[in-house]
């Protein structure tokens, strides 16, 4: 029989490697080796970049300036107040007043002689501001059936401001489900005929010479008025009442406000509390260091100058 010449401690080592304890130790060591290898190869970016590359500092907080969110595109050359009405007619209605040959035959039978409805359309704020500002141009953002526009036209006429023009920005589509509340409004091939009823109300009230519809979304209409150089002494915001809509309308509308003009709007105090219009107004005023005044349900910001 051949003699086993292996040293005793080597025989013990081989026997140990066959045990469960040895198996566990090998597994633990393998895991540890993998963990520290991963750590080594995933050091921060700064340690892996070559000397010629500059790493972005990520530990310091980034300063976010409100200037990054301002609209700084300049508006067009200012149109004199006496030319604003014709400018809008030329740009939107191909040079012909929309009231000529109104109403069109296909819509006439669906229109009521007078259908005026509004919310907060007769508040004291309108006369207070018109008396003080004596506006030559008013832009109303959100008109619906024209209640407040017609009221303002009545006021300017009564106060001797015969040349005042009122531009009514509205897409005249209403809102989803609005016919649940206005079942008498016609629906013709998907068209609710709001603009035609608005114009009918203006005509029957004898203000077709001072009120013009601007039948587009508030965003696109305000951008175009700015681009065309159309400005206003008084701007009323009363379209969408959620925060995003009100915030966008205010920031676009302020660009067409003449220096020293006044911007105001409805629904400052509502069940939405500080989640809708009021939040947008307060944030705008805070950012631009302006003071918000209230007049009934309306908010008012005087002499707006946004830099």
matplotlib code that plots the C-alpha trace (Angstrom):
import matplotlib.pyplot as plt

x = [0.0, 1.3, 2.1, 0.0, 2.8, 0.5, 1.2, -1.4, -2.5, -3.1, -5.3, -7.3, -7.7, -9.1, -11.5, -12.7, -13.4, -15.9, -18.0, -21.1, -19.3, -16.7, -19.5, -21.1, -17.8, -17.1, -20.6, -20.0, -16.6, -17.9, -20.7, -18.3, -15.9, -18.7, -20.0, -16.7, -15.9, -19.2, -18.4, -15.0, -16.4, -19.3, -17.4, -18.8, -18.5, -15.9, -13.4, -13.9, -13.5, -10.2, -8.3, -9.5, -13.2, -15.1, -17.7, -21.1, -21.3, -24.4, -24.1, -25.0, -28.7, -29.4, -30.7, -34.0, -34.6, -38.1, -36.6, -36.4, -40.2, -41.0, -42.2, -39.8, -40.7, -41.4, -44.8, -45.2, -45.1, -48.0, -51.2, -52.8, -56.2, -58.2, -56.8, -57.3, -60.8, -59.8, -56.6, -58.5, -61.1, -58.3, -56.4, -59.2, -62.2, -60.4, -61.2, -65.0, -66.9, -68.4, -71.7, -72.3, -75.2, -75.5, -77.0, -76.1, -79.1, -78.1, -78.0, -80.8, -83.6, -81.6, -80.9, -83.0, -83.6, -81.8, -80.1, -77.8, -76.3, -73.3, -71.8, -70.7, -71.3, -72.9, -70.6, -69.6, -66.0, -66.8, -68.0, -65.3, -62.5, -64.0, -64.6, -61.0, -59.1, -61.3, -60.1, -59.9, -59.5, -60.8, -59.9, -62.2, -60.7, -63.7, -67.0, -69.6, -72.8, -71.5, -73.2, -70.2, -69.1, -72.5, -72.6, -69.2, -70.3, -73.3, -71.1, -68.6, -71.5, -73.1, -69.8, -69.2, -66.4, -67.9, -64.7, -64.0, -63.5, -64.1, -62.4, -63.9, -61.5, -63.4, -63.4, -67.2, -67.4, -68.5, -67.3, -68.0, -71.5, -72.5, -75.6, -76.9, -77.4, -78.3, -80.6, -82.2, -78.9, -79.0, -76.6, -76.0, -73.6, -71.7, -71.6, -73.3, -73.6, -72.3, -70.5, -73.6, -75.8, -73.1, -73.2, -77.0, -76.9, -74.5, -76.6, -79.9, -78.2, -76.9, -73.2, -71.9, -69.8, -67.9, -67.8, -65.8, -65.4, -62.0, -63.1, -60.0, -58.6, -57.3, -53.7, -53.5, -55.6, -53.5, -50.3, -51.5, -52.8, -49.4, -47.7, -49.9, -49.2, -52.8, -52.8, -55.4, -56.0, -58.2, -58.0, -60.6, -59.7, -62.8, -62.2, -61.0, -61.2, -58.7, -55.2, -53.4, -55.9, -56.0, -52.2, -51.6, -54.3, -52.9, -49.3, -50.3, -52.7, -50.4, -48.2, -50.9, -51.6, -50.5, -48.2, -50.3, -53.2, -55.3, -55.9, -58.7, -60.9, -63.8, -64.0, -61.3, -63.5, -65.1, -65.6, -62.3, -60.7, -56.9, -56.6, -57.8, -58.1, -57.0, -53.8, -52.9, -53.5, -51.7, -48.7, -48.5, -48.7, -46.1, -43.6, -43.9, -44.2, -47.6, -50.6, -53.9, -57.0, -60.5, -63.9, -66.7, -65.9, -63.3, -59.6, -57.8, -54.1, -53.3, -50.5, -48.9, -45.4, -43.7, -40.0]
y = [0.0, 3.4, 5.6, 8.9, 11.5, 14.7, 16.8, 16.5, 20.3, 20.0, 16.9, 18.9, 21.8, 19.6, 18.0, 21.5, 22.6, 19.8, 21.1, 23.3, 26.1, 26.4, 26.7, 29.5, 31.4, 31.1, 32.6, 35.5, 36.3, 36.2, 38.7, 41.0, 40.9, 41.8, 44.6, 46.4, 45.9, 47.7, 50.5, 51.0, 51.2, 53.5, 56.3, 59.9, 61.4, 63.8, 61.0, 59.3, 62.3, 63.0, 66.1, 68.1, 67.7, 69.8, 68.0, 69.7, 70.6, 68.8, 69.4, 73.1, 74.1, 75.7, 79.2, 79.5, 83.1, 84.2, 86.0, 82.5, 82.4, 85.9, 86.6, 89.1, 89.1, 92.7, 93.7, 95.5, 99.2, 100.8, 101.4, 104.8, 104.3, 105.8, 103.2, 100.1, 99.2, 99.3, 97.4, 94.6, 94.5, 94.4, 91.7, 89.4, 90.2, 90.9, 94.6, 94.3, 94.8, 91.5, 93.3, 94.1, 91.9, 90.4, 87.9, 85.3, 83.5, 80.1, 81.4, 83.9, 81.5, 80.1, 83.4, 85.0, 88.7, 89.2, 86.6, 88.3, 86.4, 87.1, 86.8, 89.8, 91.9, 94.9, 95.4, 98.9, 98.2, 98.8, 102.4, 103.1, 102.2, 103.7, 107.0, 107.0, 105.6, 107.1, 104.4, 104.8, 101.0, 98.2, 94.5, 92.0, 88.5, 86.2, 87.6, 84.8, 86.5, 90.1, 91.2, 93.0, 94.3, 95.9, 97.3, 98.9, 100.3, 101.8, 103.4, 104.9, 106.4, 107.8, 109.2, 110.9, 108.5, 108.0, 106.9, 104.1, 100.7, 97.4, 94.3, 91.0, 88.0, 84.7, 81.6, 81.6, 77.9, 77.9, 74.9, 71.2, 70.7, 74.4, 73.6, 71.7, 75.1, 76.9, 74.4, 77.2, 77.7, 76.1, 73.5, 73.4, 70.8, 71.0, 74.9, 76.4, 79.8, 81.7, 84.3, 85.0, 85.4, 87.6, 89.8, 89.8, 91.1, 93.8, 94.9, 94.9, 97.1, 99.5, 99.0, 97.5, 100.6, 100.2, 96.4, 94.0, 90.2, 88.7, 85.1, 83.1, 81.4, 83.8, 82.7, 83.1, 86.3, 88.1, 87.1, 88.5, 91.7, 92.2, 91.4, 93.9, 96.7, 96.8, 98.0, 98.9, 101.2, 98.8, 95.0, 92.7, 89.0, 86.8, 83.6, 80.4, 80.3, 77.6, 78.6, 77.7, 79.5, 82.7, 82.7, 82.5, 85.1, 87.6, 87.2, 87.5, 90.4, 92.5, 92.8, 94.7, 97.1, 100.7, 102.2, 103.4, 101.1, 98.9, 95.2, 93.7, 90.6, 88.6, 85.7, 86.7, 85.4, 82.0, 78.5, 77.6, 79.8, 80.2, 77.4, 79.3, 82.9, 84.4, 82.2, 83.3, 87.0, 87.0, 85.2, 87.6, 90.6, 89.1, 88.3, 91.8, 93.6, 95.0, 95.5, 93.8, 95.8, 94.4, 95.8, 93.4, 90.1, 91.8, 92.1, 95.3, 96.0, 99.6, 101.0, 97.7, 97.9, 94.5, 94.5]
z = [0.0, -1.1, 1.9, 2.1, 2.1, 2.4, 5.5, 8.3, 8.2, 4.4, 5.0, 7.6, 5.2, 2.5, 5.0, 6.2, 2.6, 2.4, 5.3, 5.2, 7.2, 4.4, 1.8, 3.8, 4.2, 0.4, -0.4, 2.0, 0.7, -2.9, -2.0, -0.2, -3.2, -5.6, -3.4, -3.0, -6.7, -7.6, -5.2, -6.7, -10.3, -9.3, -7.6, -8.2, -11.6, -10.5, -9.8, -13.2, -15.4, -17.0, -15.8, -18.9, -18.1, -15.6, -13.5, -12.8, -9.2, -7.8, -4.1, -4.1, -4.6, -8.0, -7.8, -9.8, -10.9, -11.7, -14.7, -16.3, -16.4, -17.6, -21.2, -22.6, -26.3, -27.1, -28.5, -31.8, -32.4, -30.5, -32.5, -31.6, -29.8, -32.6, -35.0, -32.8, -34.0, -37.7, -37.0, -35.3, -38.2, -40.8, -39.0, -38.0, -40.3, -43.6, -43.4, -43.0, -39.8, -38.6, -38.0, -41.7, -43.0, -39.5, -38.7, -41.4, -42.8, -41.5, -37.9, -37.8, -36.9, -34.0, -32.2, -29.5, -29.9, -26.6, -24.4, -21.9, -19.0, -16.8, -13.4, -11.4, -14.6, -12.9, -9.9, -8.8, -9.8, -13.5, -12.9, -10.3, -12.7, -15.8, -14.0, -12.7, -15.7, -18.5, -20.9, -24.6, -25.0, -22.9, -23.4, -21.8, -21.5, -21.2, -22.5, -22.8, -23.9, -23.4, -20.2, -18.7, -22.0, -22.7, -19.2, -19.7, -23.0, -21.3, -18.7, -21.2, -23.2, -20.0, -18.9, -22.2, -23.4, -26.8, -28.5, -26.1, -27.8, -26.1, -27.4, -26.2, -26.2, -26.1, -28.2, -27.8, -27.3, -23.7, -21.7, -21.6, -20.3, -20.3, -22.2, -19.2, -17.8, -21.0, -22.7, -24.8, -26.7, -30.1, -31.3, -35.1, -36.4, -33.1, -33.1, -30.1, -31.9, -28.8, -30.9, -33.0, -29.9, -28.3, -31.5, -31.5, -27.9, -28.9, -31.9, -30.0, -27.3, -30.0, -29.3, -32.5, -33.0, -29.8, -29.0, -31.2, -30.7, -30.8, -31.4, -30.4, -27.3, -24.7, -25.2, -29.0, -29.0, -26.4, -28.0, -31.4, -29.9, -28.4, -31.7, -33.5, -31.0, -29.7, -26.1, -23.5, -20.6, -18.8, -18.9, -17.3, -16.7, -16.4, -18.5, -16.9, -13.1, -12.4, -11.3, -14.6, -16.8, -14.6, -14.2, -18.0, -18.8, -16.3, -17.5, -21.1, -20.6, -18.6, -21.7, -23.6, -20.7, -21.2, -18.6, -15.7, -16.8, -14.6, -14.7, -12.8, -12.7, -11.1, -8.7, -6.2, -3.4, -4.3, -2.9, -4.5, -1.9, -2.6, -5.2, -8.3, -9.3, -5.9, -5.8, -9.4, -8.6, -5.3, -6.8, -9.7, -7.3, -5.0, -7.7, -9.3, -5.9, -6.6, -4.3, -4.7, -3.9, -3.8, -4.9, -4.1, -5.7, -8.0, -7.6, -8.9, -9.5, -10.3, -12.4, -13.4, -14.6, -15.0, -15.7]

ax = plt.figure().add_subplot(projection="3d")
ax.plot(x, y, z, "-o")
ax.set_aspect("equal")
plt.show()
